Amino acid sequence: MKLRIAFGDTLREIRQDQHRTLREVSVKSGVALGYVSEVERGQKEASSEVLESLTNTLGVSMADFLILTALRLGGIPDTPETLLDEYSDLVVR
């Protein structure tokens, strides 16, 4: 699965879980409606700034969005303990 598709799937899932329309997210984020739609369908690769605007509008931190996307891709364990054990050398203390 391509990353842009996983990003789009994650955004769509969050938006639909909140019962929000594409138009509402578009208006509140300042991202064009057609572009939001294309990002959700995996047709456009959104910049980090666009992703941040969309996730902020949806009330989800960028970190949580990236974790949800990684889980969709099957790339990280699904428990914090396992994650910390596996990647403890990367954790800044």
PDB file of N, CA, C and O in Angstrom:
ATOM      1  N   MET A   1       0.841  -1.179   0.000  1.00  0.00           N
ATOM      2  CA  MET A   1       0.000   0.000   0.000  1.00  0.00           C
ATOM      3  C   MET A   1       0.883   1.238   0.000  1.00  0.00           C
ATOM      4  O   MET A   1       1.848   1.325   0.759  1.00  0.00           O
ATOM      5  N   LYS A   2       0.548   2.180  -0.846  1.00  0.00           N
ATOM      6  CA  LYS A   2       1.295   3.427  -0.898  1.00  0.00           C
ATOM      7  C   LYS A   2       0.934   4.304   0.291  1.00  0.00           C
ATOM      8  O   LYS A   2      -0.194   4.268   0.782  1.00  0.00           O
ATOM      9  N   LEU A   3       1.895   5.088   0.746  1.00  0.00           N
ATOM     10  CA  LEU A   3       1.696   5.937   1.909  1.00  0.00           C
ATOM     11  C   LEU A   3       0.569   6.939   1.688  1.00  0.00           C
ATOM     12  O   LEU A   3      -0.216   7.185   2.604  1.00  0.00           O
ATOM     13  N   ARG A   4       0.470   7.520   0.499  1.00  0.00           N
ATOM     14  CA  ARG A   4      -0.582   8.512   0.261  1.00  0.00           C
ATOM     15  C   ARG A   4      -1.972   7.881   0.361  1.00  0.00           C
ATOM     16  O   ARG A   4      -2.926   8.545   0.767  1.00  0.00           O
ATOM     17  N   ILE A   5      -2.089   6.611  -0.003  1.00  0.00           N
ATOM     18  CA  ILE A   5      -3.370   5.909   0.116  1.00  0.00           C
ATOM     19  C   ILE A   5      -3.686   5.654   1.586  1.00  0.00           C
ATOM     20  O   ILE A   5      -4.824   5.832   2.020  1.00  0.00           O
ATOM     21  N   ALA A   6      -2.681   5.239   2.349  1.00  0.00           N
ATOM     22  CA  ALA A   6      -2.880   4.998   3.782  1.00  0.00           C
ATOM     23  C   ALA A   6      -3.244   6.301   4.499  1.00  0.00           C
ATOM     24  O   ALA A   6      -4.119   6.306   5.364  1.00  0.00           O
ATOM     25  N   PHE A   7      -2.577   7.408   4.143  1.00  0.00           N
ATOM     26  CA  PHE A   7      -2.923   8.706   4.729  1.00  0.00           C
ATOM     27  C   PHE A   7      -4.380   9.042   4.425  1.00  0.00           C
ATOM     28  O   PHE A   7      -5.134   9.434   5.316  1.00  0.00           O
ATOM     29  N   GLY A   8      -4.763   8.889   3.179  1.00  0.00           N
ATOM     30  CA  GLY A   8      -6.131   9.209   2.776  1.00  0.00           C
ATOM     31  C   GLY A   8      -7.153   8.342   3.482  1.00  0.00           C
ATOM     32  O   GLY A   8      -8.180   8.839   3.945  1.00  0.00           O
ATOM     33  N   ASP A   9      -6.879   7.044   3.568  1.00  0.00           N
ATOM     34  CA  ASP A   9      -7.797   6.136   4.253  1.00  0.00           C
ATOM     35  C   ASP A   9      -7.949   6.518   5.723  1.00  0.00           C
ATOM     36  O   ASP A   9      -9.051   6.483   6.270  1.00  0.00           O
ATOM     37  N   THR A  10      -6.841   6.883   6.354  1.00  0.00           N
ATOM     38  CA  THR A  10      -6.881   7.266   7.765  1.00  0.00           C
ATOM     39  C   THR A  10      -7.672   8.555   7.944  1.00  0.00           C
ATOM     40  O   THR A  10      -8.503   8.649   8.847  1.00  0.00           O
ATOM     41  N   LEU A  11      -7.426   9.546   7.098  1.00  0.00           N
ATOM     42  CA  LEU A  11      -8.177  10.806   7.184  1.00  0.00           C
ATOM     43  C   LEU A  11      -9.676  10.566   6.998  1.00  0.00           C
ATOM     44  O   LEU A  11     -10.493  11.081   7.761  1.00  0.00           O
ATOM     45  N   ARG A  12     -10.025   9.788   5.988  1.00  0.00           N
ATOM     46  CA  ARG A  12     -11.443   9.516   5.720  1.00  0.00           C
ATOM     47  C   ARG A  12     -12.090   8.808   6.908  1.00  0.00           C
ATOM     48  O   ARG A  12     -13.202   9.153   7.310  1.00  0.00           O
ATOM     49  N   GLU A  13     -11.400   7.829   7.462  1.00  0.00           N
ATOM     50  CA  GLU A  13     -11.953   7.082   8.593  1.00  0.00           C
ATOM     51  C   GLU A  13     -12.204   8.006   9.786  1.00  0.00           C
ATOM     52  O   GLU A  13     -13.261   7.940  10.413  1.00  0.00           O
ATOM     53  N   ILE A  14     -11.239   8.862  10.096  1.00  0.00           N
ATOM     54  CA  ILE A  14     -11.397   9.806  11.214  1.00  0.00           C
ATOM     55  C   ILE A  14     -12.573  10.741  10.933  1.00  0.00           C
ATOM     56  O   ILE A  14     -13.422  10.947  11.800  1.00  0.00           O
ATOM     57  N   ARG A  15     -12.624  11.301   9.738  1.00  0.00           N
ATOM     58  CA  ARG A  15     -13.687  12.249   9.379  1.00  0.00           C
ATOM     59  C   ARG A  15     -15.056  11.583   9.467  1.00  0.00           C
ATOM     60  O   ARG A  15     -15.989  12.151  10.036  1.00  0.00           O
ATOM     61  N   GLN A  16     -15.180  10.393   8.912  1.00  0.00           N
ATOM     62  CA  GLN A  16     -16.467   9.703   8.927  1.00  0.00           C
ATOM     63  C   GLN A  16     -16.871   9.285  10.334  1.00  0.00           C
ATOM     64  O   GLN A  16     -18.054   9.318  10.674  1.00  0.00           O
ATOM     65  N   ASP A  17     -15.895   8.891  11.158  1.00  0.00           N
ATOM     66  CA  ASP A  17     -16.193   8.540  12.548  1.00  0.00           C
ATOM     67  C   ASP A  17     -16.767   9.742  13.308  1.00  0.00           C
ATOM     68  O   ASP A  17     -17.541   9.580  14.251  1.00  0.00           O
ATOM     69  N   GLN A  18     -16.377  10.944  12.885  1.00  0.00           N
ATOM     70  CA  GLN A  18     -16.867  12.177  13.510  1.00  0.00           C
ATOM     71  C   GLN A  18     -18.139  12.699  12.837  1.00  0.00           C
ATOM     72  O   GLN A  18     -18.670  13.739  13.225  1.00  0.00           O
ATOM     73  N   HIS A  19     -18.619  11.975  11.835  1.00  0.00           N
ATOM     74  CA  HIS A  19     -19.819  12.364  11.078  1.00  0.00           C
ATOM     75  C   HIS A  19     -19.686  13.774  10.509  1.00  0.00           C
ATOM     76  O   HIS A  19     -20.617  14.576  10.570  1.00  0.00           O
ATOM     77  N   ARG A  20     -18.512  14.055   9.956  1.00  0.00           N
ATOM     78  CA  ARG A  20     -18.242  15.357   9.349  1.00  0.00           C
ATOM     79  C   ARG A  20     -18.179  15.195   7.835  1.00  0.00           C
ATOM     80  O   ARG A  20     -17.762  14.155   7.324  1.00  0.00           O
ATOM     81  N   THR A  21     -18.593  16.224   7.139  1.00  0.00           N
ATOM     82  CA  THR A  21     -18.576  16.185   5.678  1.00  0.00           C
ATOM     83  C   THR A  21     -17.238  16.688   5.152  1.00  0.00           C
ATOM     84  O   THR A  21     -16.485  17.367   5.849  1.00  0.00           O
ATOM     85  N   LEU A  22     -16.971  16.334   3.904  1.00  0.00           N
ATOM     86  CA  LEU A  22     -15.782  16.858   3.235  1.00  0.00           C
ATOM     87  C   LEU A  22     -15.836  18.383   3.211  1.00  0.00           C
ATOM     88  O   LEU A  22     -14.827  19.049   3.447  1.00  0.00           O
ATOM     89  N   ARG A  23     -17.012  18.931   2.925  1.00  0.00           N
ATOM     90  CA  ARG A  23     -17.162  20.388   2.836  1.00  0.00           C
ATOM     91  C   ARG A  23     -16.827  21.059   4.167  1.00  0.00           C
ATOM     92  O   ARG A  23     -16.127  22.072   4.193  1.00  0.00           O
ATOM     93  N   GLU A  24     -17.320  20.504   5.261  1.00  0.00           N
ATOM     94  CA  GLU A  24     -17.045  21.080   6.577  1.00  0.00           C
ATOM     95  C   GLU A  24     -15.542  21.083   6.869  1.00  0.00           C
ATOM     96  O   GLU A  24     -14.991  22.087   7.321  1.00  0.00           O
ATOM     97  N   VAL A  25     -14.895  19.959   6.607  1.00  0.00           N
ATOM     98  CA  VAL A  25     -13.450  19.860   6.860  1.00  0.00           C
ATOM     99  C   VAL A  25     -12.698  20.812   5.945  1.00  0.00           C
ATOM    100  O   VAL A  25     -11.729  21.445   6.362  1.00  0.00           O
ATOM    101  N   SER A  26     -13.137  20.914   4.713  1.00  0.00           N
ATOM    102  CA  SER A  26     -12.504  21.817   3.753  1.00  0.00           C
ATOM    103  C   SER A  26     -12.575  23.261   4.234  1.00  0.00           C
ATOM    104  O   SER A  26     -11.565  23.964   4.260  1.00  0.00           O
ATOM    105  N   VAL A  27     -13.759  23.694   4.612  1.00  0.00           N
ATOM    106  CA  VAL A  27     -13.954  25.084   5.037  1.00  0.00           C
ATOM    107  C   VAL A  27     -13.143  25.387   6.286  1.00  0.00           C
ATOM    108  O   VAL A  27     -12.460  26.408   6.356  1.00  0.00           O
ATOM    109  N   LYS A  28     -13.219  24.498   7.274  1.00  0.00           N
ATOM    110  CA  LYS A  28     -12.530  24.753   8.549  1.00  0.00           C
ATOM    111  C   LYS A  28     -11.016  24.651   8.440  1.00  0.00           C
ATOM    112  O   LYS A  28     -10.290  25.307   9.187  1.00  0.00           O
ATOM    113  N   SER A  29     -10.536  23.824   7.506  1.00  0.00           N
ATOM    114  CA  SER A  29      -9.081  23.657   7.365  1.00  0.00           C
ATOM    115  C   SER A  29      -8.468  24.656   6.392  1.00  0.00           C
ATOM    116  O   SER A  29      -7.263  24.905   6.427  1.00  0.00           O
ATOM    117  N   GLY A  30      -9.301  25.229   5.522  1.00  0.00           N
ATOM    118  CA  GLY A  30      -8.780  26.127   4.494  1.00  0.00           C
ATOM    119  C   GLY A  30      -8.175  25.399   3.313  1.00  0.00           C
ATOM    120  O   GLY A  30      -7.450  25.994   2.515  1.00  0.00           O
ATOM    121  N   VAL A  31      -8.470  24.107   3.196  1.00  0.00           N
ATOM    122  CA  VAL A  31      -7.969  23.297   2.090  1.00  0.00           C
ATOM    123  C   VAL A  31      -9.129  23.092   1.116  1.00  0.00           C
ATOM    124  O   VAL A  31     -10.237  22.747   1.525  1.00  0.00           O
ATOM    125  N   ALA A  32      -8.871  23.304  -0.159  1.00  0.00           N
ATOM    126  CA  ALA A  32      -9.921  23.203  -1.177  1.00  0.00           C
ATOM    127  C   ALA A  32     -10.640  21.859  -1.106  1.00  0.00           C
ATOM    128  O   ALA A  32     -10.019  20.816  -0.904  1.00  0.00           O
ATOM    129  N   LEU A  33     -11.950  21.904  -1.273  1.00  0.00           N
ATOM    130  CA  LEU A  33     -12.786  20.713  -1.195  1.00  0.00           C
ATOM    131  C   LEU A  33     -12.303  19.602  -2.126  1.00  0.00           C
ATOM    132  O   LEU A  33     -12.168  18.454  -1.702  1.00  0.00           O
ATOM    133  N   GLY A  34     -12.045  19.930  -3.374  1.00  0.00           N
ATOM    134  CA  GLY A  34     -11.579  18.932  -4.331  1.00  0.00           C
ATOM    135  C   GLY A  34     -10.257  18.311  -3.917  1.00  0.00           C
ATOM    136  O   GLY A  34     -10.027  17.120  -4.124  1.00  0.00           O
ATOM    137  N   TYR A  35      -9.389  19.131  -3.328  1.00  0.00           N
ATOM    138  CA  TYR A  35      -8.087  18.629  -2.899  1.00  0.00           C
ATOM    139  C   TYR A  35      -8.232  17.672  -1.715  1.00  0.00           C
ATOM    140  O   TYR A  35      -7.575  16.632  -1.665  1.00  0.00           O
ATOM    141  N   VAL A  36      -9.099  18.032  -0.761  1.00  0.00           N
ATOM    142  CA  VAL A  36      -9.342  17.136   0.379  1.00  0.00           C
ATOM    143  C   VAL A  36      -9.855  15.796  -0.130  1.00  0.00           C
ATOM    144  O   VAL A  36      -9.421  14.740   0.330  1.00  0.00           O
ATOM    145  N   SER A  37     -10.773  15.845  -1.078  1.00  0.00           N
ATOM    146  CA  SER A  37     -11.323  14.625  -1.658  1.00  0.00           C
ATOM    147  C   SER A  37     -10.234  13.793  -2.330  1.00  0.00           C
ATOM    148  O   SER A  37     -10.181  12.576  -2.154  1.00  0.00           O
ATOM    149  N   GLU A  38      -9.380  14.441  -3.091  1.00  0.00           N
ATOM    150  CA  GLU A  38      -8.297  13.722  -3.776  1.00  0.00           C
ATOM    151  C   GLU A  38      -7.303  13.120  -2.785  1.00  0.00           C
ATOM    152  O   GLU A  38      -6.793  12.021  -3.003  1.00  0.00           O
ATOM    153  N   VAL A  39      -7.029  13.840  -1.700  1.00  0.00           N
ATOM    154  CA  VAL A  39      -6.120  13.315  -0.671  1.00  0.00           C
ATOM    155  C   VAL A  39      -6.744  12.079  -0.031  1.00  0.00           C
ATOM    156  O   VAL A  39      -6.073  11.062   0.145  1.00  0.00           O
ATOM    157  N   GLU A  40      -8.028  12.164   0.318  1.00  0.00           N
ATOM    158  CA  GLU A  40      -8.696  11.022   0.936  1.00  0.00           C
ATOM    159  C   GLU A  40      -8.728   9.797   0.021  1.00  0.00           C
ATOM    160  O   GLU A  40      -8.665   8.664   0.498  1.00  0.00           O
ATOM    161  N   ARG A  41      -8.825  10.019  -1.274  1.00  0.00           N
ATOM    162  CA  ARG A  41      -8.862   8.904  -2.228  1.00  0.00           C
ATOM    163  C   ARG A  41      -7.474   8.429  -2.622  1.00  0.00           C
ATOM    164  O   ARG A  41      -7.342   7.503  -3.423  1.00  0.00           O
ATOM    165  N   GLY A  42      -6.427   9.054  -2.064  1.00  0.00           N
ATOM    166  CA  GLY A  42      -5.066   8.651  -2.358  1.00  0.00           C
ATOM    167  C   GLY A  42      -4.579   9.086  -3.722  1.00  0.00           C
ATOM    168  O   GLY A  42      -3.590   8.556  -4.229  1.00  0.00           O
ATOM    169  N   GLN A  43      -5.270  10.055  -4.327  1.00  0.00           N
ATOM    170  CA  GLN A  43      -4.881  10.531  -5.655  1.00  0.00           C
ATOM    171  C   GLN A  43      -3.871  11.667  -5.592  1.00  0.00           C
ATOM    172  O   GLN A  43      -3.140  11.901  -6.555  1.00  0.00           O
ATOM    173  N   LYS A  44      -3.824  12.368  -4.478  1.00  0.00           N
ATOM    174  CA  LYS A  44      -2.852  13.454  -4.297  1.00  0.00           C
ATOM    175  C   LYS A  44      -2.061  13.192  -3.034  1.00  0.00           C
ATOM    176  O   LYS A  44      -2.584  12.684  -2.043  1.00  0.00           O
ATOM    177  N   GLU A  45      -0.786  13.550  -3.092  1.00  0.00           N
ATOM    178  CA  GLU A  45       0.085  13.419  -1.930  1.00  0.00           C
ATOM    179  C   GLU A  45       0.129  14.768  -1.223  1.00  0.00           C
ATOM    180  O   GLU A  45       0.686  15.733  -1.747  1.00  0.00           O
ATOM    181  N   ALA A  46      -0.452  14.830  -0.048  1.00  0.00           N
ATOM    182  CA  ALA A  46      -0.554  16.083   0.692  1.00  0.00           C
ATOM    183  C   ALA A  46       0.783  16.446   1.343  1.00  0.00           C
ATOM    184  O   ALA A  46       1.529  15.577   1.794  1.00  0.00           O
ATOM    185  N   SER A  47       1.060  17.729   1.380  1.00  0.00           N
ATOM    186  CA  SER A  47       2.248  18.211   2.088  1.00  0.00           C
ATOM    187  C   SER A  47       2.025  18.062   3.592  1.00  0.00           C
ATOM    188  O   SER A  47       0.903  17.842   4.048  1.00  0.00           O
ATOM    189  N   SER A  48       3.096  18.184   4.341  1.00  0.00           N
ATOM    190  CA  SER A  48       2.971  18.104   5.800  1.00  0.00           C
ATOM    191  C   SER A  48       2.096  19.234   6.330  1.00  0.00           C
ATOM    192  O   SER A  48       1.382  19.058   7.317  1.00  0.00           O
ATOM    193  N   GLU A  49       2.151  20.393   5.679  1.00  0.00           N
ATOM    194  CA  GLU A  49       1.325  21.529   6.102  1.00  0.00           C
ATOM    195  C   GLU A  49      -0.158  21.245   5.890  1.00  0.00           C
ATOM    196  O   GLU A  49      -0.979  21.571   6.748  1.00  0.00           O
ATOM    197  N   VAL A  50      -0.505  20.643   4.761  1.00  0.00           N
ATOM    198  CA  VAL A  50      -1.902  20.289   4.488  1.00  0.00           C
ATOM    199  C   VAL A  50      -2.365  19.219   5.470  1.00  0.00           C
ATOM    200  O   VAL A  50      -3.461  19.317   6.020  1.00  0.00           O
ATOM    201  N   LEU A  51      -1.538  18.197   5.694  1.00  0.00           N
ATOM    202  CA  LEU A  51      -1.905  17.156   6.654  1.00  0.00           C
ATOM    203  C   LEU A  51      -2.107  17.737   8.046  1.00  0.00           C
ATOM    204  O   LEU A  51      -3.030  17.348   8.761  1.00  0.00           O
ATOM    205  N   GLU A  52      -1.250  18.659   8.424  1.00  0.00           N
ATOM    206  CA  GLU A  52      -1.383  19.278   9.742  1.00  0.00           C
ATOM    207  C   GLU A  52      -2.686  20.073   9.843  1.00  0.00           C
ATOM    208  O   GLU A  52      -3.374  20.014  10.862  1.00  0.00           O
ATOM    209  N   SER A  53      -3.019  20.805   8.802  1.00  0.00           N
ATOM    210  CA  SER A  53      -4.264  21.566   8.799  1.00  0.00           C
ATOM    211  C   SER A  53      -5.468  20.642   8.900  1.00  0.00           C
ATOM    212  O   SER A  53      -6.407  20.923   9.645  1.00  0.00           O
ATOM    213  N   LEU A  54      -5.446  19.556   8.166  1.00  0.00           N
ATOM    214  CA  LEU A  54      -6.565  18.605   8.195  1.00  0.00           C
ATOM    215  C   LEU A  54      -6.669  17.902   9.545  1.00  0.00           C
ATOM    216  O   LEU A  54      -7.764  17.764  10.089  1.00  0.00           O
ATOM    217  N   THR A  55      -5.544  17.460  10.084  1.00  0.00           N
ATOM    218  CA  THR A  55      -5.594  16.764  11.375  1.00  0.00           C
ATOM    219  C   THR A  55      -6.003  17.717  12.491  1.00  0.00           C
ATOM    220  O   THR A  55      -6.749  17.332  13.391  1.00  0.00           O
ATOM    221  N   ASN A  56      -5.520  18.960  12.440  1.00  0.00           N
ATOM    222  CA  ASN A  56      -5.945  19.948  13.440  1.00  0.00           C
ATOM    223  C   ASN A  56      -7.450  20.166  13.370  1.00  0.00           C
ATOM    224  O   ASN A  56      -8.125  20.226  14.398  1.00  0.00           O
ATOM    225  N   THR A  57      -7.967  20.282  12.165  1.00  0.00           N
ATOM    226  CA  THR A  57      -9.403  20.468  11.977  1.00  0.00           C
ATOM    227  C   THR A  57     -10.185  19.285  12.545  1.00  0.00           C
ATOM    228  O   THR A  57     -11.272  19.457  13.096  1.00  0.00           O
ATOM    229  N   LEU A  58      -9.626  18.095  12.409  1.00  0.00           N
ATOM    230  CA  LEU A  58     -10.284  16.887  12.906  1.00  0.00           C
ATOM    231  C   LEU A  58     -10.006  16.644  14.391  1.00  0.00           C
ATOM    232  O   LEU A  58     -10.529  15.692  14.971  1.00  0.00           O
ATOM    233  N   GLY A  59      -9.187  17.498  15.008  1.00  0.00           N
ATOM    234  CA  GLY A  59      -8.907  17.375  16.430  1.00  0.00           C
ATOM    235  C   GLY A  59      -8.008  16.211  16.784  1.00  0.00           C
ATOM    236  O   GLY A  59      -8.089  15.657  17.881  1.00  0.00           O
ATOM    237  N   VAL A  60      -7.142  15.841  15.839  1.00  0.00           N
ATOM    238  CA  VAL A  60      -6.221  14.725  16.037  1.00  0.00           C
ATOM    239  C   VAL A  60      -4.798  15.258  15.897  1.00  0.00           C
ATOM    240  O   VAL A  60      -4.492  15.985  14.952  1.00  0.00           O
ATOM    241  N   SER A  61      -3.940  14.899  16.830  1.00  0.00           N
ATOM    242  CA  SER A  61      -2.555  15.350  16.721  1.00  0.00           C
ATOM    243  C   SER A  61      -1.887  14.665  15.533  1.00  0.00           C
ATOM    244  O   SER A  61      -2.287  13.577  15.121  1.00  0.00           O
ATOM    245  N   MET A  62      -0.876  15.312  14.999  1.00  0.00           N
ATOM    246  CA  MET A  62      -0.132  14.717  13.892  1.00  0.00           C
ATOM    247  C   MET A  62       0.492  13.395  14.337  1.00  0.00           C
ATOM    248  O   MET A  62       0.535  12.439  13.562  1.00  0.00           O
ATOM    249  N   ALA A  63       0.975  13.333  15.574  1.00  0.00           N
ATOM    250  CA  ALA A  63       1.580  12.102  16.088  1.00  0.00           C
ATOM    251  C   ALA A  63       0.560  10.971  16.091  1.00  0.00           C
ATOM    252  O   ALA A  63       0.866   9.864  15.648  1.00  0.00           O
ATOM    253  N   ASP A  64      -0.645  11.233  16.581  1.00  0.00           N
ATOM    254  CA  ASP A  64      -1.675  10.198  16.597  1.00  0.00           C
ATOM    255  C   ASP A  64      -2.065   9.794  15.182  1.00  0.00           C
ATOM    256  O   ASP A  64      -2.280   8.613  14.909  1.00  0.00           O
ATOM    257  N   PHE A  65      -2.158  10.760  14.290  1.00  0.00           N
ATOM    258  CA  PHE A  65      -2.486  10.465  12.896  1.00  0.00           C
ATOM    259  C   PHE A  65      -1.428   9.546  12.279  1.00  0.00           C
ATOM    260  O   PHE A  65      -1.762   8.584  11.587  1.00  0.00           O
ATOM    261  N   LEU A  66      -0.164   9.843  12.532  1.00  0.00           N
ATOM    262  CA  LEU A  66       0.915   9.019  11.982  1.00  0.00           C
ATOM    263  C   LEU A  66       0.912   7.618  12.588  1.00  0.00           C
ATOM    264  O   LEU A  66       1.184   6.638  11.893  1.00  0.00           O
ATOM    265  N   ILE A  67       0.608   7.523  13.870  1.00  0.00           N
ATOM    266  CA  ILE A  67       0.525   6.212  14.516  1.00  0.00           C
ATOM    267  C   ILE A  67      -0.627   5.409  13.922  1.00  0.00           C
ATOM    268  O   ILE A  67      -0.466   4.228  13.615  1.00  0.00           O
ATOM    269  N   LEU A  68      -1.786   6.039  13.757  1.00  0.00           N
ATOM    270  CA  LEU A  68      -2.930   5.346  13.155  1.00  0.00           C
ATOM    271  C   LEU A  68      -2.604   4.874  11.739  1.00  0.00           C
ATOM    272  O   LEU A  68      -2.979   3.772  11.338  1.00  0.00           O
ATOM    273  N   THR A  69      -1.908   5.715  10.995  1.00  0.00           N
ATOM    274  CA  THR A  69      -1.530   5.335   9.636  1.00  0.00           C
ATOM    275  C   THR A  69      -0.532   4.181   9.653  1.00  0.00           C
ATOM    276  O   THR A  69      -0.642   3.253   8.851  1.00  0.00           O
ATOM    277  N   ALA A  70       0.435   4.233  10.558  1.00  0.00           N
ATOM    278  CA  ALA A  70       1.417   3.146  10.668  1.00  0.00           C
ATOM    279  C   ALA A  70       0.737   1.835  11.050  1.00  0.00           C
ATOM    280  O   ALA A  70       1.096   0.775  10.538  1.00  0.00           O
ATOM    281  N   LEU A  71      -0.243   1.905  11.946  1.00  0.00           N
ATOM    282  CA  LEU A  71      -0.986   0.699  12.313  1.00  0.00           C
ATOM    283  C   LEU A  71      -1.733   0.151  11.102  1.00  0.00           C
ATOM    284  O   LEU A  71      -1.806  -1.063  10.913  1.00  0.00           O
ATOM    285  N   ARG A  72      -2.286   1.041  10.283  1.00  0.00           N
ATOM    286  CA  ARG A  72      -2.984   0.623   9.061  1.00  0.00           C
ATOM    287  C   ARG A  72      -2.015  -0.112   8.135  1.00  0.00           C
ATOM    288  O   ARG A  72      -2.385  -1.089   7.485  1.00  0.00           O
ATOM    289  N   LEU A  73      -0.791   0.361   8.084  1.00  0.00           N
ATOM    290  CA  LEU A  73       0.224  -0.248   7.226  1.00  0.00           C
ATOM    291  C   LEU A  73       0.836  -1.504   7.857  1.00  0.00           C
ATOM    292  O   LEU A  73       1.550  -2.256   7.193  1.00  0.00           O
ATOM    293  N   GLY A  74       0.550  -1.720   9.145  1.00  0.00           N
ATOM    294  CA  GLY A  74       1.100  -2.891   9.831  1.00  0.00           C
ATOM    295  C   GLY A  74       2.554  -2.712  10.195  1.00  0.00           C
ATOM    296  O   GLY A  74       3.282  -3.690  10.365  1.00  0.00           O
ATOM    297  N   GLY A  75       2.989  -1.456  10.317  1.00  0.00           N
ATOM    298  CA  GLY A  75       4.402  -1.188  10.522  1.00  0.00           C
ATOM    299  C   GLY A  75       4.875  -1.069  11.946  1.00  0.00           C
ATOM    300  O   GLY A  75       6.081  -1.094  12.191  1.00  0.00           O
ATOM    301  N   ILE A  76       3.954  -0.937  12.914  1.00  0.00           N
ATOM    302  CA  ILE A  76       4.389  -0.829  14.308  1.00  0.00           C
ATOM    303  C   ILE A  76       3.473  -1.668  15.187  1.00  0.00           C
ATOM    304  O   ILE A  76       2.325  -1.926  14.826  1.00  0.00           O
ATOM    305  N   PRO A  77       3.977  -2.093  16.333  1.00  0.00           N
ATOM    306  CA  PRO A  77       3.145  -2.850  17.265  1.00  0.00           C
ATOM    307  C   PRO A  77       2.004  -1.971  17.780  1.00  0.00           C
ATOM    308  O   PRO A  77       2.100  -0.744  17.757  1.00  0.00           O
ATOM    309  N   ASP A  78       0.927  -2.604  18.244  1.00  0.00           N
ATOM    310  CA  ASP A  78      -0.236  -1.823  18.631  1.00  0.00           C
ATOM    311  C   ASP A  78      -0.336  -1.531  20.119  1.00  0.00           C
ATOM    312  O   ASP A  78      -1.375  -1.055  20.577  1.00  0.00           O
ATOM    313  N   THR A  79       0.702  -1.798  20.879  1.00  0.00           N
ATOM    314  CA  THR A  79       0.677  -1.445  22.300  1.00  0.00           C
ATOM    315  C   THR A  79       1.854  -0.544  22.616  1.00  0.00           C
ATOM    316  O   THR A  79       2.948  -0.748  22.090  1.00  0.00           O
ATOM    317  N   PRO A  80       1.648   0.453  23.471  1.00  0.00           N
ATOM    318  CA  PRO A  80       2.754   1.357  23.818  1.00  0.00           C
ATOM    319  C   PRO A  80       3.952   0.638  24.415  1.00  0.00           C
ATOM    320  O   PRO A  80       5.096   1.003  24.145  1.00  0.00           O
ATOM    321  N   GLU A  81       3.693  -0.390  25.230  1.00  0.00           N
ATOM    322  CA  GLU A  81       4.802  -1.111  25.864  1.00  0.00           C
ATOM    323  C   GLU A  81       5.686  -1.794  24.816  1.00  0.00           C
ATOM    324  O   GLU A  81       6.913  -1.717  24.874  1.00  0.00           O
ATOM    325  N   THR A  82       5.048  -2.451  23.877  1.00  0.00           N
ATOM    326  CA  THR A  82       5.795  -3.131  22.820  1.00  0.00           C
ATOM    327  C   THR A  82       6.543  -2.115  21.977  1.00  0.00           C
ATOM    328  O   THR A  82       7.690  -2.335  21.588  1.00  0.00           O
ATOM    329  N   LEU A  83       5.882  -1.004  21.700  1.00  0.00           N
ATOM    330  CA  LEU A  83       6.503   0.050  20.907  1.00  0.00           C
ATOM    331  C   LEU A  83       7.748   0.587  21.605  1.00  0.00           C
ATOM    332  O   LEU A  83       8.793   0.747  20.974  1.00  0.00           O
ATOM    333  N   LEU A  84       7.642   0.864  22.899  1.00  0.00           N
ATOM    334  CA  LEU A  84       8.792   1.379  23.640  1.00  0.00           C
ATOM    335  C   LEU A  84       9.914   0.366  23.708  1.00  0.00           C
ATOM    336  O   LEU A  84      11.083   0.726  23.571  1.00  0.00           O
ATOM    337  N   ASP A  85       9.575  -0.903  23.919  1.00  0.00           N
ATOM    338  CA  ASP A  85      10.601  -1.946  23.951  1.00  0.00           C
ATOM    339  C   ASP A  85      11.334  -2.030  22.620  1.00  0.00           C
ATOM    340  O   ASP A  85      12.562  -2.108  22.572  1.00  0.00           O
ATOM    341  N   GLU A  86      10.570  -2.015  21.557  1.00  0.00           N
ATOM    342  CA  GLU A  86      11.131  -2.195  20.222  1.00  0.00           C
ATOM    343  C   GLU A  86      11.977  -0.998  19.775  1.00  0.00           C
ATOM    344  O   GLU A  86      12.994  -1.166  19.102  1.00  0.00           O
ATOM    345  N   TYR A  87      11.547   0.216  20.157  1.00  0.00           N
ATOM    346  CA  TYR A  87      12.195   1.421  19.654  1.00  0.00           C
ATOM    347  C   TYR A  87      12.811   2.273  20.765  1.00  0.00           C
ATOM    348  O   TYR A  87      12.953   3.486  20.611  1.00  0.00           O
ATOM    349  N   SER A  88      13.172   1.647  21.874  1.00  0.00           N
ATOM    350  CA  SER A  88      13.673   2.394  23.026  1.00  0.00           C
ATOM    351  C   SER A  88      14.931   3.204  22.700  1.00  0.00           C
ATOM    352  O   SER A  88      15.163   4.244  23.315  1.00  0.00           O
ATOM    353  N   ASP A  89      15.733   2.755  21.760  1.00  0.00           N
ATOM    354  CA  ASP A  89      16.940   3.491  21.412  1.00  0.00           C
ATOM    355  C   ASP A  89      16.620   4.808  20.696  1.00  0.00           C
ATOM    356  O   ASP A  89      17.486   5.676  20.594  1.00  0.00           O
ATOM    357  N   LEU A  90      15.398   4.967  20.206  1.00  0.00           N
ATOM    358  CA  LEU A  90      15.016   6.188  19.518  1.00  0.00           C
ATOM    359  C   LEU A  90      14.323   7.202  20.424  1.00  0.00           C
ATOM    360  O   LEU A  90      14.136   8.357  20.041  1.00  0.00           O
ATOM    361  N   VAL A  91      13.939   6.761  21.641  1.00  0.00           N
ATOM    362  CA  VAL A  91      13.215   7.628  22.547  1.00  0.00           C
ATOM    363  C   VAL A  91      14.168   8.624  23.188  1.00  0.00           C
ATOM    364  O   VAL A  91      15.186   8.252  23.772  1.00  0.00           O
ATOM    365  N   VAL A  92      13.817   9.888  23.065  1.00  0.00           N
ATOM    366  CA  VAL A  92      14.617  10.944  23.671  1.00  0.00           C
ATOM    367  C   VAL A  92      14.171  11.122  25.111  1.00  0.00           C
ATOM    368  O   VAL A  92      12.983  11.286  25.389  1.00  0.00           O
ATOM    369  N   ARG A  93      15.137  11.087  26.031  1.00  0.00           N
ATOM    370  CA  ARG A  93      14.789  11.229  27.456  1.00  0.00           C
ATOM    371  C   ARG A  93      15.394  12.465  28.026  1.00  0.00           C
ATOM    372  O   ARG A  93      15.212  12.752  29.209  1.00  0.00           O
TER     373      ARG A  93
END
